């Protein structure tokens, strides 16, 4: 087609016609669909142009140098325009393909993490290198600024994980403002590496946290692991944990407590409600108990962590005993106090008012 156009251009010294431009654009689109590199497509086109030069009718019939010059200008202007049309067609098709692929990927991620269309998930997962018959783990990253599909942070973490583990084994995508990573359970330390890459991209001084679900198998396993990862993030936030990386398996005891939030609320009210009568309210005493139990019931360590004197810690623990009747240094009574303090943190007491 283009050779025929060049033949006419060499005679008439015209520009490319509209239909010829459309044909070249379509040729570029077809090349993109076949996977031909753009550089190779342009090289073939230019090679075809210079090889045909000597045999073009206008060139063969030219009787002076000035005529050859005019023909050359027309032919090579047409060749330049042709490269532009080929490139337009090629890039338009690539953009369409990328949008289609991204749409299919988003739809797959949504179905994977919600457990929809389970019957077809395994077949679709092969496209992204996931084996849903085996065990997979989902990790989810939270940050104050929600992650989005086209965001820089999303792209950078995805590229880093693909480079580290191969894109055929790792799926990274934005979902509901979180950055989600789905990996095979046998891919050693992949969730931890995901957390490290999130930290590298966002910065260690920024606020962020990664929660990891437990390994789950089957087409619906990723949805279950994702739910566990989200719950881990929620619990870590409620408990104000300092860890950047939290595992659902390590927080099971808190999930057990929350399964009967009504009973937990009754325990918090029965044990800790009297602390509201303390000067300055209950919050300072609850914080002291929390740090005291976290330190292994060591008053000196508690004082250091709170930045107060040992005598102050001792005084506060005595006030707890006076108001509640429970001794923090008595093993049996301390257990009840500790569970009540955990419940208070989970339920947001005393800031949120009486426990439900």
BATIFI-629438 format. One record per residue (C-alpha): residue number from 1; x, y, z. Coordinates in Angstrom, 1 decimal. Example, Ala and Ser with C-alpha at 12.3 -4.5 7.8 and 13.67 -1.06 7.14 Angstrom:
! BATIFI-629438
<pt 1; <12.3; -4.5; 7.8>>
<pt 2; <13.7; -1.1; 7.1>>
//
This chain:
! BATIFI-629438
<pt 1; <0.0; 0.0; 0.0>>
<pt 2; <2.7; 2.5; 1.0>>
<pt 3; <4.9; 1.6; -2.0>>
<pt 4; <2.0; 2.4; -4.3>>
<pt 5; <1.4; 5.7; -2.6>>
<pt 6; <5.2; 6.5; -2.9>>
<pt 7; <5.0; 5.8; -6.6>>
<pt 8; <2.2; 8.3; -7.1>>
<pt 9; <3.9; 10.9; -4.8>>
<pt 10; <7.1; 10.6; -6.8>>
<pt 11; <5.2; 11.6; -9.9>>
<pt 12; <2.7; 14.1; -8.6>>
<pt 13; <4.8; 15.4; -5.7>>
<pt 14; <1.7; 15.3; -3.4>>
<pt 15; <1.2; 14.7; 0.3>>
<pt 16; <-0.3; 11.5; 1.8>>
<pt 17; <-4.1; 11.3; 1.2>>
<pt 18; <-6.5; 10.9; 4.0>>
<pt 19; <-7.3; 7.3; 3.2>>
<pt 20; <-3.6; 6.5; 3.0>>
<pt 21; <-3.1; 8.0; 6.5>>
<pt 22; <-5.9; 5.9; 7.9>>
<pt 23; <-4.4; 2.7; 6.3>>
<pt 24; <-1.0; 3.5; 7.9>>
<pt 25; <-2.6; 4.1; 11.3>>
<pt 26; <-4.4; 0.8; 11.0>>
<pt 27; <-1.1; -0.9; 10.1>>
<pt 28; <0.5; 0.6; 13.2>>
<pt 29; <-2.5; -0.7; 15.3>>
<pt 30; <-2.2; -4.2; 13.8>>
<pt 31; <1.6; -4.3; 14.5>>
<pt 32; <0.9; -3.4; 18.2>>
<pt 33; <-1.7; -6.2; 18.4>>
<pt 34; <0.9; -8.7; 17.0>>
<pt 35; <3.5; -7.5; 19.6>>
<pt 36; <5.9; -6.1; 17.0>>
<pt 37; <8.2; -3.5; 18.7>>
<pt 38; <7.6; 0.1; 17.5>>
<pt 39; <11.3; 0.5; 16.7>>
<pt 40; <11.2; -2.5; 14.4>>
<pt 41; <8.1; -1.3; 12.7>>
<pt 42; <9.6; 2.1; 11.9>>
<pt 43; <12.9; 0.5; 10.8>>
<pt 44; <11.0; -1.8; 8.3>>
<pt 45; <9.1; 1.2; 7.0>>
<pt 46; <12.2; 3.4; 6.5>>
<pt 47; <14.1; 0.4; 4.9>>
<pt 48; <11.2; -0.1; 2.5>>
<pt 49; <11.3; 3.6; 1.6>>
<pt 50; <15.0; 3.9; 0.7>>
<pt 51; <15.1; 0.6; -1.1>>
<pt 52; <12.3; 1.7; -3.4>>
<pt 53; <13.8; 5.1; -4.1>>
<pt 54; <15.8; 4.2; -7.2>>
<pt 55; <12.8; 2.4; -8.8>>
<pt 56; <10.1; 5.0; -8.2>>
<pt 57; <8.5; 6.2; -11.4>>
<pt 58; <9.2; 9.9; -10.8>>
<pt 59; <12.8; 9.3; -10.0>>
<pt 60; <13.4; 7.1; -13.1>>
<pt 61; <11.8; 9.8; -15.3>>
<pt 62; <13.5; 12.8; -13.7>>
<pt 63; <15.9; 14.5; -16.2>>
<pt 64; <17.7; 16.9; -13.9>>
<pt 65; <19.0; 17.3; -10.3>>
<pt 66; <16.4; 19.9; -9.5>>
<pt 67; <13.6; 17.5; -10.4>>
<pt 68; <15.1; 14.8; -8.2>>
<pt 69; <15.4; 17.2; -5.3>>
<pt 70; <11.7; 18.1; -5.5>>
<pt 71; <10.8; 14.4; -5.7>>
<pt 72; <13.0; 13.6; -2.8>>
<pt 73; <11.4; 16.3; -0.7>>
<pt 74; <7.9; 15.0; -1.4>>
<pt 75; <8.9; 11.3; -0.9>>
<pt 76; <10.7; 11.8; 2.4>>
<pt 77; <8.1; 14.2; 3.7>>
<pt 78; <5.5; 11.5; 3.0>>
<pt 79; <7.8; 9.0; 4.7>>
<pt 80; <8.0; 11.2; 7.8>>
<pt 81; <4.2; 11.6; 7.9>>
<pt 82; <3.9; 7.9; 7.5>>
<pt 83; <6.1; 7.3; 10.6>>
<pt 84; <3.8; 9.6; 12.5>>
<pt 85; <0.6; 7.8; 11.4>>
<pt 86; <2.1; 4.4; 12.2>>
<pt 87; <3.2; 5.6; 15.6>>
<pt 88; <-0.3; 7.1; 16.3>>
<pt 89; <-2.0; 3.8; 15.5>>
<pt 90; <0.5; 1.8; 17.5>>
<pt 91; <0.3; 4.0; 20.6>>
<pt 92; <-3.5; 4.3; 20.5>>
<pt 93; <-3.8; 0.5; 20.4>>
<pt 94; <-1.2; 0.2; 23.2>>
<pt 95; <-3.2; 2.6; 25.4>>
<pt 96; <-6.4; 0.8; 24.7>>
<pt 97; <-4.8; -2.5; 25.5>>
<pt 98; <-3.4; -1.2; 28.8>>
<pt 99; <-6.7; 0.3; 29.8>>
<pt 100; <-8.5; -3.0; 29.0>>
<pt 101; <-5.8; -5.0; 30.9>>
<pt 102; <-6.0; -2.7; 33.9>>
<pt 103; <-9.8; -2.9; 33.9>>
<pt 104; <-9.7; -6.7; 33.8>>
<pt 105; <-7.0; -6.7; 36.5>>
<pt 106; <-9.2; -4.4; 38.7>>
<pt 107; <-12.2; -6.6; 38.2>>
<pt 108; <-10.1; -9.7; 39.1>>
<pt 109; <-8.7; -8.1; 42.2>>
<pt 110; <-12.2; -7.1; 43.3>>
<pt 111; <-13.6; -10.6; 42.8>>
<pt 112; <-10.5; -12.2; 44.4>>
<pt 113; <-10.7; -10.1; 47.6>>
<pt 114; <-14.5; -10.3; 48.0>>
<pt 115; <-14.9; -13.9; 47.1>>
<pt 116; <-17.2; -13.3; 44.1>>
<pt 117; <-17.3; -15.5; 41.0>>
<pt 118; <-15.4; -18.2; 42.9>>
<pt 119; <-16.0; -20.8; 40.2>>
<pt 120; <-14.0; -18.8; 37.6>>
<pt 121; <-11.4; -17.3; 39.9>>
<pt 122; <-8.9; -20.2; 39.6>>
<pt 123; <-8.8; -20.0; 35.8>>
<pt 124; <-8.5; -16.2; 35.8>>
<pt 125; <-5.8; -16.3; 38.4>>
<pt 126; <-3.5; -18.2; 36.1>>
<pt 127; <-3.2; -15.0; 34.0>>
<pt 128; <-1.6; -13.3; 36.9>>
<pt 129; <0.6; -16.2; 38.1>>
<pt 130; <-1.5; -17.1; 41.2>>
<pt 131; <-2.3; -20.7; 42.1>>
<pt 132; <-5.4; -20.5; 44.2>>
<pt 133; <-5.4; -24.3; 44.9>>
<pt 134; <-2.4; -23.7; 47.1>>
<pt 135; <-2.2; -21.5; 50.2>>
<pt 136; <-1.9; -17.7; 49.7>>
<pt 137; <-1.4; -14.9; 52.1>>
<pt 138; <-2.7; -11.3; 51.8>>
<pt 139; <-1.0; -8.3; 53.4>>
<pt 140; <-2.6; -4.9; 53.4>>
<pt 141; <-0.9; -1.6; 54.0>>
<pt 142; <-2.6; 1.5; 55.5>>
<pt 143; <-1.5; 5.1; 55.3>>
<pt 144; <-3.3; 8.4; 56.1>>
<pt 145; <-3.4; 9.2; 52.3>>
<pt 146; <-5.4; 6.4; 50.6>>
<pt 147; <-3.6; 4.3; 48.0>>
<pt 148; <-4.9; 4.5; 44.5>>
<pt 149; <-4.4; 2.4; 41.4>>
<pt 150; <-2.6; 5.1; 39.5>>
<pt 151; <-0.6; 6.5; 42.4>>
<pt 152; <3.1; 6.7; 42.6>>
<pt 153; <3.4; 4.8; 45.8>>
<pt 154; <1.3; 1.9; 44.4>>
<pt 155; <3.4; 1.7; 41.2>>
<pt 156; <6.7; 1.9; 43.1>>
<pt 157; <5.9; -0.8; 45.6>>
<pt 158; <4.5; -3.0; 42.8>>
<pt 159; <7.7; -2.6; 40.7>>
<pt 160; <9.9; -3.3; 43.7>>
<pt 161; <8.0; -6.5; 44.7>>
<pt 162; <7.9; -7.7; 41.0>>
<pt 163; <11.7; -7.2; 40.8>>
<pt 164; <12.3; -9.0; 44.1>>
<pt 165; <10.0; -12.0; 43.6>>
<pt 166; <8.9; -11.9; 39.9>>
<pt 167; <5.5; -10.5; 38.8>>
<pt 168; <4.3; -14.0; 38.1>>
<pt 169; <4.2; -14.7; 41.9>>
<pt 170; <3.1; -11.4; 43.4>>
<pt 171; <-0.1; -9.4; 42.9>>
<pt 172; <0.0; -5.8; 44.2>>
<pt 173; <-3.1; -3.6; 43.9>>
<pt 174; <-4.9; -0.7; 45.5>>
<pt 175; <-8.2; -1.7; 47.1>>
<pt 176; <-10.5; 0.4; 49.3>>
<pt 177; <-7.7; 2.9; 50.1>>
<pt 178; <-5.4; 0.1; 51.1>>
<pt 179; <-2.4; -1.3; 49.2>>
<pt 180; <-2.9; -5.1; 49.0>>
<pt 181; <-0.3; -7.8; 48.3>>
<pt 182; <-1.3; -11.4; 47.5>>
<pt 183; <1.6; -13.9; 47.6>>
<pt 184; <1.9; -17.7; 47.9>>
<pt 185; <2.5; -18.9; 51.4>>
<pt 186; <5.7; -20.7; 50.4>>
<pt 187; <7.2; -17.5; 49.1>>
<pt 188; <9.5; -16.9; 52.1>>
<pt 189; <9.3; -13.5; 53.9>>
<pt 190; <7.2; -11.9; 51.1>>
<pt 191; <4.7; -10.1; 53.5>>
<pt 192; <7.7; -8.8; 55.5>>
<pt 193; <9.4; -7.6; 52.3>>
<pt 194; <6.1; -6.0; 51.2>>
<pt 195; <6.1; -4.0; 54.5>>
<pt 196; <9.7; -3.1; 54.0>>
<pt 197; <9.0; -1.7; 50.5>>
<pt 198; <6.0; 0.3; 51.8>>
<pt 199; <8.3; 1.8; 54.4>>
<pt 200; <11.0; 2.6; 51.7>>
<pt 201; <8.4; 4.3; 49.5>>
<pt 202; <6.5; 6.2; 52.2>>
<pt 203; <9.5; 6.9; 54.5>>
<pt 204; <10.1; 5.6; 57.9>>
<pt 205; <9.0; 8.9; 59.5>>
<pt 206; <5.6; 8.7; 57.8>>
<pt 207; <2.6; 7.0; 59.4>>
<pt 208; <1.8; 3.6; 57.9>>
<pt 209; <1.2; 0.1; 59.0>>
<pt 210; <0.9; -3.3; 57.3>>
<pt 211; <-1.4; -6.1; 58.5>>
<pt 212; <-1.0; -9.7; 57.3>>
<pt 213; <-3.7; -12.3; 57.2>>
<pt 214; <-3.2; -16.0; 57.8>>
<pt 215; <-2.4; -18.5; 55.0>>
<pt 216; <-5.7; -19.6; 53.3>>
<pt 217; <-6.3; -22.1; 50.5>>
<pt 218; <-8.9; -22.3; 47.7>>
<pt 219; <-10.5; -19.7; 45.5>>
<pt 220; <-12.1; -18.0; 48.5>>
<pt 221; <-8.9; -18.1; 50.6>>
<pt 222; <-7.6; -14.7; 49.5>>
<pt 223; <-10.8; -13.0; 50.5>>
<pt 224; <-10.6; -14.6; 54.0>>
<pt 225; <-6.9; -13.7; 54.4>>
<pt 226; <-7.7; -10.1; 53.3>>
<pt 227; <-10.4; -9.8; 55.9>>
<pt 228; <-8.0; -11.0; 58.5>>
<pt 229; <-5.4; -8.5; 57.4>>
<pt 230; <-7.9; -5.6; 57.6>>
<pt 231; <-9.0; -6.8; 61.1>>
<pt 232; <-5.3; -6.9; 62.2>>
<pt 233; <-5.0; -3.3; 61.0>>
<pt 234; <-8.1; -2.3; 62.9>>
<pt 235; <-7.0; -4.0; 66.1>>
<pt 236; <-3.6; -2.5; 65.9>>
<pt 237; <-5.1; 0.9; 65.6>>
<pt 238; <-7.5; 0.3; 68.5>>
<pt 239; <-4.7; -1.0; 70.7>>
<pt 240; <-2.4; 1.8; 69.6>>
<pt 241; <0.3; -0.8; 68.9>>
<pt 242; <3.8; 0.5; 68.0>>
<pt 243; <4.6; -2.2; 65.5>>
<pt 244; <4.6; -1.3; 61.8>>
<pt 245; <4.0; -4.9; 60.8>>
<pt 246; <1.2; -6.9; 62.6>>
<pt 247; <0.1; -10.5; 61.9>>
<pt 248; <-3.5; -11.6; 62.4>>
<pt 249; <-2.2; -14.8; 64.1>>
<pt 250; <-0.5; -12.7; 66.8>>
<pt 251; <-3.8; -10.9; 67.6>>
<pt 252; <-6.1; -13.8; 67.9>>
<pt 253; <-6.6; -13.3; 71.6>>
<pt 254; <-8.0; -9.8; 71.0>>
<pt 255; <-10.4; -11.2; 68.3>>
<pt 256; <-11.6; -13.8; 70.8>>
<pt 257; <-12.3; -11.0; 73.3>>
<pt 258; <-14.2; -9.0; 70.7>>
<pt 259; <-16.5; -11.9; 69.6>>
<pt 260; <-18.6; -11.2; 72.7>>
<pt 261; <-18.3; -7.4; 72.9>>
<pt 262; <-21.3; -7.2; 75.2>>
<pt 263; <-19.7; -9.5; 77.8>>
<pt 264; <-16.4; -7.6; 77.4>>
<pt 265; <-18.2; -4.3; 78.0>>
<pt 266; <-19.8; -5.7; 81.2>>
<pt 267; <-16.4; -6.7; 82.5>>
<pt 268; <-14.9; -3.3; 81.7>>
<pt 269; <-17.8; -1.6; 83.5>>
<pt 270; <-17.8; -3.9; 86.5>>
<pt 271; <-14.0; -3.7; 87.1>>
<pt 272; <-12.9; -0.3; 85.8>>
<pt 273; <-16.0; 2.0; 86.1>>
<pt 274; <-15.0; 3.0; 89.7>>
<pt 275; <-11.8; 4.5; 88.4>>
<pt 276; <-13.9; 7.4; 87.0>>
<pt 277; <-14.0; 8.7; 90.6>>
<pt 278; <-10.3; 9.3; 90.7>>
<pt 279; <-8.9; 12.8; 90.6>>
<pt 280; <-8.3; 13.5; 86.9>>
<pt 281; <-10.5; 10.7; 85.8>>
<pt 282; <-9.9; 7.0; 84.8>>
<pt 283; <-7.6; 7.4; 81.8>>
<pt 284; <-4.4; 8.0; 83.6>>
<pt 285; <-4.9; 5.0; 85.9>>
<pt 286; <-5.8; 2.8; 83.0>>
<pt 287; <-2.7; 3.9; 81.1>>
<pt 288; <-0.6; 3.1; 84.1>>
<pt 289; <-2.1; -0.4; 84.4>>
<pt 290; <-1.6; -1.0; 80.7>>
<pt 291; <2.1; -0.1; 80.8>>
<pt 292; <2.5; -2.0; 84.1>>
<pt 293; <1.2; -5.3; 82.6>>
<pt 294; <3.2; -4.7; 79.4>>
<pt 295; <6.4; -4.4; 81.4>>
<pt 296; <5.8; -7.7; 83.2>>
<pt 297; <4.4; -6.0; 86.3>>
<pt 298; <7.8; -4.3; 87.0>>
<pt 299; <7.2; -0.9; 88.7>>
<pt 300; <10.7; 0.5; 87.8>>
<pt 301; <10.2; -0.4; 84.1>>
<pt 302; <6.7; 1.1; 84.2>>
<pt 303; <8.0; 4.3; 85.7>>
<pt 304; <10.7; 4.6; 83.0>>
<pt 305; <8.2; 4.0; 80.2>>
<pt 306; <5.8; 6.6; 81.6>>
<pt 307; <8.5; 9.1; 82.5>>
<pt 308; <7.4; 9.3; 86.1>>
<pt 309; <8.8; 8.2; 89.5>>
<pt 310; <8.5; 4.8; 91.0>>
<pt 311; <6.6; 6.2; 93.9>>
<pt 312; <4.0; 7.7; 91.6>>
<pt 313; <3.5; 4.3; 89.9>>
<pt 314; <3.1; 2.7; 93.3>>
<pt 315; <0.6; 5.4; 94.4>>
<pt 316; <-1.5; 4.9; 91.3>>
<pt 317; <-1.6; 1.1; 91.7>>
<pt 318; <-2.7; 1.6; 95.3>>
<pt 319; <-5.5; 4.0; 94.1>>
<pt 320; <-6.6; 1.3; 91.6>>
<pt 321; <-6.9; -1.2; 94.5>>
<pt 322; <-8.8; 1.3; 96.7>>
<pt 323; <-11.3; 2.1; 94.0>>
<pt 324; <-11.8; -1.3; 92.4>>
<pt 325; <-10.9; -3.8; 95.0>>
<pt 326; <-8.4; -5.5; 92.7>>
<pt 327; <-4.7; -5.7; 93.4>>
<pt 328; <-2.4; -5.4; 90.3>>
<pt 329; <0.4; -7.4; 92.0>>
<pt 330; <-1.9; -10.4; 92.9>>
<pt 331; <-1.7; -13.0; 90.1>>
<pt 332; <-5.4; -14.0; 90.2>>
<pt 333; <-6.7; -10.4; 90.6>>
<pt 334; <-4.2; -9.1; 88.1>>
<pt 335; <-5.5; -11.4; 85.4>>
<pt 336; <-9.0; -9.9; 85.7>>
<pt 337; <-7.6; -6.4; 85.7>>
<pt 338; <-5.4; -7.1; 82.7>>
<pt 339; <-8.3; -8.5; 80.6>>
<pt 340; <-10.5; -5.5; 81.7>>
<pt 341; <-7.7; -3.1; 80.5>>
<pt 342; <-7.4; -4.9; 77.2>>
<pt 343; <-11.2; -4.6; 76.8>>
<pt 344; <-11.0; -0.9; 77.6>>
<pt 345; <-8.5; -0.4; 74.8>>
<pt 346; <-10.5; -2.4; 72.4>>
<pt 347; <-13.7; -0.6; 73.2>>
<pt 348; <-12.2; 2.8; 73.4>>
<pt 349; <-13.1; 3.2; 77.1>>
<pt 350; <-13.1; 5.6; 78.9>>
<pt 351; <-13.0; 8.1; 76.0>>
<pt 352; <-16.2; 6.7; 74.4>>
<pt 353; <-18.2; 6.7; 77.6>>
<pt 354; <-19.7; 3.7; 79.4>>
<pt 355; <-18.8; 0.4; 77.9>>
<pt 356; <-21.6; -1.2; 75.8>>
//
